[in-house]
Amino acid sequence: MTEITFKIDYLSITIWGTHEEILQIYDDFLSDFVGDPVHVGHGHRGYQWWGRALAGVNVYSIPVNGDQEHGHIELKGEACEVIPMDALRKMVIYLQERHQHTGQKFNVTRLDLAWDGVNASPLEFLEAVQNDYIRSLAKRDKWKLDQSPRKEGEEIQISTTVYFGSPSSERRLRVYDRRGFTRVELQTRDKRAHAIVESLFIALPEEWGKLGIAHLRDYVDVFEDESKETLADWWAELVGAVIRANMTVTDAKEMELYRLEKWIVHQVAPALSVIVDAVGEYSIDAFIQYGRAKRGERYKPILENIHPQTLSMGQGELFYD
């Protein structure tokens, strides 16, 4: 029996307040883990100010239309890996108390709950949907299958994702393979996401995986046949498991550098070695100078939040090995 673990995979919150207040909330609860948001020079998503931090964190502020002052903090998958769940909990509790004391509200606009190590393939779940072995208010024809090739070492594997539910609804299920294990992910939006956060985050993070199962089963249950009397074995294992919260926290700086180094090792290093062997190592300096002139604002969050003296690696070492 595979151990099932739980994590938050997406959290997006709109917060009412001034630009300075939004940045202060970010600084109080998130900056220690993903660095400071760096202004990238132009607005986005209806805001005049857009800042990016490490691990793909986005911070938006100052509405373009001059509406009541508010901002938006968006934490996608990688950000949720580097920010401890307890830090997210403390931020939400603060926002709840702030609303009670000042009237300044906040809205959770998206929350994704993910369970890893599920003992079934995405296609097994799709078969249950197609055979109507499920209980759900979602229409049975609202499913989508995505399959695409991915490289695993020297072999090409097929990555499979099954979506169940309408992409425009407040709830949607995503079941997909994650390089050796299956993830079941409940994607929620707007009022549904806000309600789940307010009910979930009052508990300790260690309890979220089990508490989240109630919200998962409120959306869908999977049975072994059309009688819908007995849960499918793999689904019963998921909803009845002692679920461990994935409390492992990755360092955001190391994650960013690992991703860059991995791309360089696989895509650039072989060709670069040919050029160096052909014309000499002095060519490396020319490439570096050219890169500095062309890199633009995309890498500003890395450059402003990561410095050699803050890293644990030694000289000549790579995070990607």
Secondary structure by P-SEA (a helix, b strand, c coil): ccbbbbbbcbbbbbbbccaaaaaaaaaaccccccccccccccccccccbbbbcccbbbbbccccccccccbbbbbcaaaaaaccaaaaaaaaaaaaaaaacccccccccbbbbbbccccccaaaaaaaaaacccccccccccbbbbbbbbbcccbbbbbbbbbcccccccbbbbbbbcccbbbbbbbbcaaaaaaaaaaccccccccccccaaaaaaaccccccccccccccaaaaaaaacccccccccccaaaaaaaaaaaaaacccaaaaaaaaaacccaaaaaaaaaaaacccccaaaaaaccccccccccccccccc
